[in-house]
Amino acid sequence: MKQFIFNNFAANLPDCYNKQPESNNFKILTMEQEAAMSLRRDIADTEEILDIDKATGKTLSLYGDMVGQARGLATEKQFLIMIRSKIMRNISGGDYNSILRAISATFGCKESDIFIQETSAPLTVEIVSLPLDVLNSVILSNKQTVELIKHLFPVCVTIKTVYFDGTFMFSDNEGEIDLSSGFGDSDNKDIGGYFGDFFSEENEIILPI
């Protein structure tokens, strides 16, 4: 059986038909071909829109409306994180594993990169490990990040401190080079590690906003 030629509909006609570019057959089938290609593109775009991670602009705003998350002045990446946080807030349980999954799904990092431990104070925890590179990629401040994480915990739980893991480190061996962990390059911002950071409500300055 002859295989259908999708890039030239007229070529699929029997040889008794005129298939030359100037023929009406060719022109009509070319219009049909363009319409079919446009429909396939629309279907592909629709399927892509269903993936929230690929949604942008008005489509992303519609996702925000669905979960009750306003955009404000957030960028596309920041707004996506906010929507993910709202979704996970609605479906997550209050146990340790559920919170790990919620933080992982919100910020797009591995559960193994996150470590939470209880403190001596009742209903108080500290996040001992959280990858800073994920937050750098969406340009969230420490305070914005902590506010998002707070909403993933049960209302009665307080987050005392959060430690953001950096990647900068010195080599154990002379001459060893690691482009993702060593000193940076002023001509290439992708080279070099970065310092970690620390957040604590105890040293947080309250601004009159």
N, C-alpha and C positions, 0 to 999 in steps of 0.2 A: 504494500500500500504506500502510495506516495505521501511523503511528509508535507504538511502544510507550511507554506512559506509566509511567515508573519510580517516580514519587512517589505513585501511586495504582493499585495492581495491579487492584483491582476495576473501575476505569474501563475496562479493556481487555476486559471481558466483553461478549458480544453483548447487545443491548438486551432480549432475551427473559429475561435473568437479573436478579434483584433486586440492585442495586448500592448500595442505601441503607446508610448507616453502621450501622443497627441490624440489618441482615441477616447471616445466617451466612456468606454468600459474602464480604461485606466484611470480617468479623472474621477469617475463616480466611486470606484473601489478605493482610490487614494483618500477621498473624503471619509469613507467608511473606516479605513485604516487609522486615520488621524483621530476619529471619534472613539474608536476602540482603545487606542493608546491613551487618550485623555481619560477615559473611564478607568483603565487599569491604574493610571497614576493617582486618580482620586481615591480608588479603593486602597491603594498602598498608603496614601496620606492619612486616610481614615484609620487604618490599622495602627499607624505610627502614633496618631493622636491618642489612641487608647492607652498608650504607654506613657504614664505620667512623667517619667524621667526624660522623655523626648518632647513633651508639650512646652509651648512657649506662648508669650503674649496673651491674647484674649482667651485662648484655650486653657492656659494655666490659671488665669483668673476665674474661669468657670469651675475648675477643680477647687479653687479656694472657696468659691461661693457654696459649693456642694458640702464642704466640711465646716463652713462658718469661719474661714480664716481670711481676714482682710490683708491686702497687699501693703498698704501704706507706701513708704518710700523704699521698700526692699527691692533689690535687684532680682533678676530671674532666678539665679542660683540660691539666693537667700530665701526667696519666696517659696521655692521648691522644698527647702529644708523645713520651713515653717509649716507647710502643708503636710509633709511627712510626719512631723511632730504631732500635728493635730490628729492625723489618722491613727497613729500609734497610741496616742493618749486615749482615744475612744475604744480601742480594742485590746489594749494591754492590761494584764493583771498586775497585782501589786507585789508579786514574789520576785526574788532575785533574778531568776532566769528570764522572766517576762520583761523586766526592766533592762536587762542586758540586750535582749532582742530589740526592744524599743529604741534604745540609744543607737545600736548598730544600724537598724533600718533607717533611722532619722538622718544620721550623718554619713551613711554609706561606708562604714568601717567594719572590721572583723570583731566579733564578740571577744575573741582572744586578746584584742588590743585594749580591752576595757577591764578595769578591776575596781570593784567597790568594796569597801569594808566598813563595818560599824565602828563607832568610837565609844569611849567610856560614857558619854552622855546619852540619855535615853532618846530613842527615835531620831538619832543623828548619825549621818554617814559621811564619809569622805571618799571622793573618787580618786584613787591612788594613781590610776593610769588612764590617759585619754590621748589619742594621737593628734598632735597639733597640726600636722600636715593637712588633715581633712578640713580643719577649720580655716586654715590659710587659703585653701582652694576656693572657698565661698566667701572669704573676707568677712568672717564673723568676729566680733570682739569677744573677749573672755566673758564679759558680763552678759552679752546677748546669748552666748552659748549656755551659760549657767542657767539663765532664765528659761531657756527651752528645755534643758534637762530637768529642772525643778518640776515642770508640769508633767513629766513622765513618772515621777514618784508619787506615792500616796500623799494626800494633803497633809497628813500629820508628820511626815518625815522632813527633816531639815538637812540640807547639804552644807556641811561646815567648810570644807576645802575641796578644791579640784586641782590636781596636778596634770599639766599638759606636757606630754612627752616630746622632747626635741630629738633631733637626729645628729647633732654635732658631737664629734668625739675625736680624740687623738688616737693615732695608730700605735699599736704595740711594737711594731717593727719599723726600723728605719727604711725609707724608700717605698713603703707600701702606700698606695694611692686608692682612695675611695671617693669618687666624684659626688656621692650623695651624702657623705658624712664629714668631709674635711672643710678646709677654708673655702670661701666663695671666690668668685671671679667677677670683677666689676663689668666685664664685657659680656658675661653669660650668667644670667640670674638663675639658670637651672642647675648650675654647678655649686656644690657646697651644702653643708648641713645647716641647721638652724637651732637656736637655743630653745629650751623648754620654757614654760611659764607656770605661774602659780596664781590661784584666785582664792581669796578668803573674805567672807563677809566682815570679818573683824577689821580688815584694813581697807574696806571699800568706802570711798568718799561719796557721800550723798550730795548730789548736785540739785540746785533749785530748778528742776526742769518742769 
